[in-house]
Amino acid sequence: MLKRLALIGGAVAGIVVLRKKAKQQQAEQDLWTQATDDVHAPVPPVPPTPSANGSSATA
């Protein structure tokens, strides 16, 4: 009976340790993703194209 309780306690402790490690790894991955997230450079404006009547189109 004592061996069974020790085995169950060890299994529970192992699960707790594994879950804690998984949470730490996920937090580190989230931080890494946030730190290396692509920052998009501003896109230069496109010059207006001339319309059929010769004047430039404005928006």
PASEBA-1860 file (N, C-alpha, C; in nm, 3 decimals):
! residues 59
1> MLKRLALI> 0.083/-0.119/0.000/0.000/0.000/0.000/0.087/0.125/0.000 ~ 0.191/0.127/0.081/0.280/0.243/0.089/0.354/0.264/-0.043 ~ 0.394/0.153/-0.107/0.463/0.163/-0.235/0.370/0.224/-0.341 ~ 0.244/0.186/-0.337/0.148/0.238/-0.434/0.130/0.388/-0.414 ~ 0.118/0.433/-0.289/0.106/0.576/-0.261/0.231/0.653/-0.304 ~ 0.347/0.594/-0.279/0.471/0.658/-0.321/0.479/0.669/-0.473 ~ 0.436/0.566/-0.541/0.436/0.566/-0.687/0.339/0.672/-0.741 ~ 0.221/0.679/-0.684/0.123/0.780/-0.726/0.174/0.921/-0.696
9> GGAVAGIV> 0.233/0.938/-0.578/0.290/1.069/-0.542/0.402/1.109/-0.636 ~ 0.486/1.014/-0.670/0.595/1.043/-0.764/0.543/1.078/-0.902 ~ 0.438/1.008/-0.946/0.379/1.038/-1.076/0.317/1.177/-1.078 ~ 0.247/1.211/-0.970/0.186/1.345/-0.961/0.294/1.453/-0.960 ~ 0.399/1.429/-0.882/0.508/1.527/-0.878/0.574/1.542/-1.015 ~ 0.591/1.430/-1.085/0.649/1.436/-1.219/0.563/1.514/-1.316 ~ 0.432/1.493/-1.306/0.340/1.567/-1.393/0.345/1.716/-1.363 ~ 0.350/1.751/-1.235/0.357/1.892/-1.196/0.485/1.956/-1.252
17> VLRKKAKQ> 0.597/1.885/-1.240/0.724/1.938/-1.290/0.719/1.954/-1.442 ~ 0.663/1.856/-1.512/0.654/1.864/-1.658/0.564/1.979/-1.703 ~ 0.452/1.998/-1.634/0.362/2.108/-1.670/0.428/2.243/-1.645 ~ 0.501/2.255/-1.535/0.570/2.380/-1.504/0.676/2.409/-1.611 ~ 0.750/2.306/-1.650/0.853/2.323/-1.753/0.789/2.363/-1.886 ~ 0.677/2.300/-1.920/0.608/2.333/-2.045/0.559/2.479/-2.044 ~ 0.507/2.523/-1.931/0.461/2.662/-1.921/0.577/2.759/-1.935 ~ 0.692/2.728/-1.874/0.809/2.813/-1.886/0.857/2.820/-2.030
25> QQAEQDLW> 0.859/2.706/-2.098/0.902/2.703/-2.238/0.806/2.782/-2.326 ~ 0.676/2.773/-2.299/0.578/2.848/-2.377/0.595/2.998/-2.353 ~ 0.619/3.037/-2.228/0.639/3.178/-2.198/0.765/3.230/-2.268 ~ 0.870/3.150/-2.268/0.993/3.191/-2.337/0.970/3.202/-2.487 ~ 0.895/3.108/-2.543/0.864/3.112/-2.687/0.781/3.235/-2.721 ~ 0.683/3.267/-2.636/0.601/3.386/-2.659/0.685/3.513/-2.654 ~ 0.776/3.520/-2.558/0.864/3.635/-2.545/0.955/3.646/-2.667 ~ 1.009/3.533/-2.710/1.097/3.532/-2.828/1.020/3.576/-2.953
33> TQATDDVH> 0.897/3.528/-2.967/0.814/3.566/-3.082/0.785/3.715/-3.079 ~ 0.756/3.766/-2.962/0.727/3.910/-2.950/0.850/3.993/-2.982 ~ 0.966/3.947/-2.936/1.089/4.024/-2.956/1.134/4.021/-3.102 ~ 1.103/3.913/-3.172/1.149/3.901/-3.310/1.037/3.920/-3.410 ~ 0.925/3.974/-3.366/0.812/3.997/-3.454/0.855/4.094/-3.564 ~ 0.812/4.065/-3.687/0.848/4.151/-3.799/0.790/4.290/-3.779 ~ 0.877/4.388/-3.793/0.833/4.526/-3.789/0.834/4.573/-3.934 ~ 0.718/4.607/-3.983/0.708/4.646/-4.123/0.752/4.791/-4.140
41> APVPPVPP> 0.844/4.813/-4.233/0.890/4.947/-4.264/0.777/5.021/-4.335 ~ 0.771/5.152/-4.317/0.667/5.227/-4.386/0.685/5.216/-4.537 ~ 0.575/5.200/-4.606/0.577/5.188/-4.751/0.575/5.329/-4.810 ~ 0.670/5.358/-4.902/0.669/5.493/-4.961/0.542/5.512/-5.044 ~ 0.492/5.634/-5.046/0.368/5.659/-5.122/0.394/5.641/-5.272 ~ 0.294/5.590/-5.338/0.302/5.570/-5.484/0.265/5.701/-5.551 ~ 0.348/5.744/-5.647/0.313/5.870/-5.714/0.183/5.854/-5.793 ~ 0.102/5.958/-5.797/-0.026/5.947/-5.868/-0.004/5.925/-6.017
49> TPSANGSS> -0.091/5.844/-6.073/-0.082/5.818/-6.217/-0.169/5.917/-6.291 ~ -0.126/5.960/-6.408/-0.210/6.056/-6.483/-0.337/5.989/-6.532 ~ -0.444/6.066/-6.532/-0.572/6.012/-6.578/-0.586/6.035/-6.728 ~ -0.697/5.996/-6.783/-0.720/6.006/-6.928/-0.720/6.150/-6.977 ~ -0.759/6.247/-6.892/-0.765/6.385/-6.937/-0.634/6.460/-6.913 ~ -0.530/6.392/-6.866/-0.399/6.453/-6.852/-0.369/6.510/-6.716 ~ -0.468/6.524/-6.628/-0.441/6.573/-6.494/-0.415/6.456/-6.404 ~ -0.343/6.479/-6.297/-0.309/6.369/-6.207/-0.429/6.339/-6.117
57> ATA> -0.447/6.210/-6.090/-0.558/6.167/-6.004/-0.518/6.185/-5.859 ~ -0.606/6.241/-5.781/-0.579/6.256/-5.637/-0.686/6.183/-5.560 ~ -0.645/6.130/-5.446/-0.742/6.056/-5.364/-0.772/6.129/-5.238
END
